[in-house]
Amino acid sequence: MAFTLHIKDSSNPKVLAFMEYVKSLDFVKIIEEEKINYPSMSDEEIIERVFVTRQEIKEGKLISQDELLEKIKKW
């Protein structure tokens, strides 16, 4: 039997106590998945990026899909 739990607020003391209890059971095997940290930008960086992109579109500075993918990697 397998269960998957998705817990939104892992800092809730009740959640922490529940997880400790579950981990203590000898018939339960815990498999923790690696969390993926996606790159993020601040609100200010997003606004600046949108401004720059709009200017580039107005100026006709269009790029290919491959160029776009390379540019995204640098964000």
Backbone hydrogen bonds in HBPLUS format (Angstrom, degrees):
<---DONOR---> <-ACCEPTOR-->    atom                        ^
c    i                          cat <-CA-CA->   ^        H-A-AA   ^      H-
h    n   atom  resd res      DA  || num        DHA   H-A  angle D-A-AA Bond
n    s   type  num  typ     dist DA aas  dist angle  dist       angle   num
A0012-ASN N   A0009-ASP O   3.31 MM   3  5.85 170.4  2.32 115.7 118.5     1
A0015-VAL N   A0012-ASN O   2.96 MM   3  5.26 121.4  2.32 106.7 121.3     2
A0016-LEU N   A0012-ASN O   3.04 MM   4  6.39 161.8  2.07 158.2 163.7     3
A0017-ALA N   A0013-PRO O   2.93 MM   4  6.10 160.7  1.97 146.8 151.9     4
A0018-PHE N   A0014-LYS O   2.94 MM   4  6.07 157.5  1.99 143.1 149.7     5
A0019-MET N   A0015-VAL O   2.87 MM   4  6.09 165.1  1.89 155.7 159.3     6
A0020-GLU N   A0016-LEU O   2.99 MM   4  6.18 157.0  2.05 146.9 153.1     7
A0021-TYR N   A0017-ALA O   2.99 MM   4  6.19 154.1  2.06 145.7 152.8     8
A0022-VAL N   A0018-PHE O   2.90 MM   4  6.21 166.0  1.92 156.2 159.4     9
A0023-LYS N   A0019-MET O   2.92 MM   4  6.08 163.9  1.95 149.8 154.3    10
A0024-SER N   A0020-GLU O   3.08 MM   4  6.21 134.4  2.30 136.8 148.2    11
A0024-SER N   A0021-TYR O   3.03 MM   3  5.14 130.1  2.29  97.7 111.6    12
A0025-LEU N   A0022-VAL O   3.19 MM   3  5.56 156.8  2.25 109.9 116.6    13
A0028-VAL N   A0025-LEU O   3.32 MM   3  5.59 166.1  2.34 113.0 114.6    14
A0046-ILE N   A0042-SER O   2.99 MM   4  6.30 154.8  2.06 153.0 159.9    15
A0047-ILE N   A0043-ASP O   2.98 MM   4  6.22 164.0  2.00 151.5 155.5    16
A0048-GLU N   A0044-GLU O   2.95 MM   4  6.15 161.4  1.98 147.9 153.2    17
A0049-ARG N   A0045-GLU O   2.91 MM   4  6.04 156.8  1.97 143.5 150.1    18
A0050-VAL N   A0046-ILE O   2.91 MM   4  6.16 158.5  1.96 152.7 158.1    19
A0051-PHE N   A0047-ILE O   2.98 MM   4  6.21 159.8  2.02 149.4 154.9    20
A0052-VAL N   A0048-GLU O   2.95 MM   4  6.20 166.5  1.97 154.6 157.5    21
A0053-THR N   A0049-ARG O   2.92 MM   4  6.07 161.9  1.95 148.6 154.1    22
A0054-ARG N   A0050-VAL O   2.90 MM   4  6.07 161.2  1.93 152.6 157.3    23
A0055-GLN N   A0051-PHE O   3.07 MM   4  6.31 159.3  2.11 149.4 154.9    24
A0056-GLU N   A0052-VAL O   2.97 MM   4  6.25 158.0  2.02 149.7 155.9    25
A0057-ILE N   A0053-THR O   2.94 MM   4  6.22 153.7  2.01 150.4 157.3    26
A0058-LYS N   A0054-ARG O   2.94 MM   4  6.20 163.5  1.97 151.5 155.9    27
A0059-GLU N   A0055-GLN O   2.96 MM   4  6.18 147.1  2.07 147.1 156.2    28
A0061-LYS N   A0056-GLU O   2.79 MM   5  5.01 153.0  1.86 164.8 158.0    29
A0060-GLY N   A0057-ILE O   2.98 MM   3  5.04 159.2  2.03 106.1 111.9    30
A0062-LEU N   A0060-GLY O   2.99 MM   2  5.68 127.5  2.28 106.8  91.6    31
A0068-LEU N   A0064-SER O   2.90 MM   4  6.18 151.9  1.98 149.4 157.9    32
A0069-LEU N   A0065-GLN O   2.97 MM   4  6.28 159.1  2.01 152.4 156.9    33
A0070-GLU N   A0066-ASP O   3.10 MM   4  6.39 155.5  2.17 147.3 153.5    34
A0071-LYS N   A0067-GLU O   2.93 MM   4  6.15 153.5  2.00 145.8 153.5    35
A0072-ILE N   A0068-LEU O   2.87 MM   4  6.12 155.2  1.94 154.7 161.3    36
A0073-LYS N   A0069-LEU O   3.31 MM   4  6.51 149.8  2.41 140.3 146.7    37
A0074-LYS N   A0071-LYS O   3.05 MM   3  5.39 142.0  2.20 105.5 116.0    38
A0075-TRP N   A0072-ILE O   3.06 MM   3  5.32 156.6  2.11 110.0 117.2    39
